[in-house]
Amino acid sequence: MITWTNNGNLNKASLSILLKDKTIYYVSVRAIDMVGNASKVATSNGIVSDFVPPKIISILPEKGKLLNLLQSTTINFYTSEPITNSSLDVSSRSGTPVDFYIDLNDSTAIKTSNVISITIVKPLVSDDQLLIKIDSLKDQAGNILNGLAFNYDVSLLGDYDMDGDISITDLATFINGWNTGDLSLELGPAVGNVPNLKPVTDAKYDSRDMMAFTRMWHWNTNKLSKQQTKMIADQGSSLNTVIEPSHIVFNPPKGTQAVELILDYPAMDIQFDIAQNKGLSDEGLALSNVDTLNGRLVYQIAYFEANNEPIRINTKHLQKNDIAVNLTYQFIGHDNVILSAGSDVMDIMPVPSQFALHDNYPNPFNPVTTISYDLPKNAYVNLIIYDVMGREVANLASKEMSAGYQTMTWNARNNAGAPVSAGIYFYQIQTRDFVKTKKMVLLK
């Protein structure tokens, strides 16, 4: 509170007081004539002192938010007070120029804050990062703030659901967009290097859209192959699979529009290969990736129309033991509805390509030896030991056996359980399609 001061006949006055920030001051004026008559007092509406620069109090979408490279995005910066000026710049990590425009909203339309709107113009570069810098943020009192910076990541080309993974649902979305002519989902032509591709769309779907998606899909799949297999909770109908000696058949449920199969396996023991055609066809787009070093096969296919034709994966056994293969699967229907999904462990039993009887081990032996033989299919098997006179000594097997690599041991005893004498013996395998005899020596 300052008492009345005499300003003489001047029409302005200076007040020698220390003002406080964000404080309202009121000034009252009255006039006095030469004979001392005083006028009515006139009081101002209030003057607000301001010595603090403005601040950004909130941002929408918030900093760090993933931006869709296929859509233009408007980012609103809300300030702590109305501002009269600002300087903005947008740059990208990839070095690609970014198209944008700025709208500084009229502060009269906002009572408590102003808004700086910046619109990032599509398309952006896949897997890029944008840096927005704000300088010269100036309020009505002339206070200025500099050096504000905000980062935003850009989505992957082909990652329509923006979850950081180009998955089977993204493939299904892409094929559905192709099938329906939805140009908002178009990806090509694209320029640049994977993963930093920038779509330069031409309002039509063709091989260049397919190549853009395929290139990103393979990059993403190779990246994920170094990670642990994802586990999927069981959903929908049960898995319908038939495991044959040389292949596995997956039977999709009715209404399937897209399929994902991921097999993780010991690469030194078994290998897999997709029998289906790959690439774009009249049916849809099929993509596969086989990592023979780490032991992973990824197969995805999306159809233009529902398709429940069986999917065959060929197997190549590299050793004779049963193999445990980790499987994750998804069968997707219309509108990306999950028809069947889950994780499973498949026990794959190697099966030989032909009948065989192998040398016993050890040979010579005392008193036990192992006899190995191969059955390419189920068969009734007789495995008989004979002496040098051709007389039956022991019958090790007379029964139906499953296809596979089989072994039997002989403890040098006859059918009555009595030990036999040292000497030369013959062992013979008998099936309807195969008979083979080999010699062994028993030592004492």
Sequence and secondary structure as in RCSB ss.txt:
>XXXX:A:sequence
MITWTNNGNLNKASLSILLKDKTIYYVSVRAIDMVGNASKVATSNGIVSDFVPPKIISILPEKGKLLNLLQSTTI
NFYTSEPITNSSLDVSSRSGTPVDFYIDLNDSTAIKTSNVISITIVKPLVSDDQLLIKIDSLKDQAGNILNGLAF
NYDVSLLGDYDMDGDISITDLATFINGWNTGDLSLELGPAVGNVPNLKPVTDAKYDSRDMMAFTRMWHWNTNKLS
KQQTKMIADQGSSLNTVIEPSHIVFNPPKGTQAVELILDYPAMDIQFDIAQNKGLSDEGLALSNVDTLNGRLVYQ
IAYFEANNEPIRINTKHLQKNDIAVNLTYQFIGHDNVILSAGSDVMDIMPVPSQFALHDNYPNPFNPVTTISYDL
PKNAYVNLIIYDVMGREVANLASKEMSAGYQTMTWNARNNAGAPVSAGIYFYQIQTRDFVKTKKMVLLK
>XXXX:A:secstr
       TT S         TT EE  EE  B TT  B   EE S EE   S   EEEEES TT  B TTS EEE
EEEESS EEEEEEEEEETT     EEEEE  GGG SS  EEEEEE S   TT EEEEEEEEEEETT  EE  EEE
EEEB  TT TT SSS  HHHHHHHHHHHHHT GGG   SEEEETTEEEE   SS SHHHHHHHHHHHHHHHHHHT
TS       EES   EEE SSEEEE   TT  EEEEEEE  TTTEEEEE S  EE SSEEEEEEEETTTTEEEEE
EEESS     EEEEEEESSSS EEEEEEEEEE GGG EEEEEEEEEEE    SS EE   BSSSBSS EEEEEEE
SS EEEEEEEEETTS EEEEEEEEEE SEEEEEEE SB TTS B  SEEEEEEEE SS EEEEEEEE  
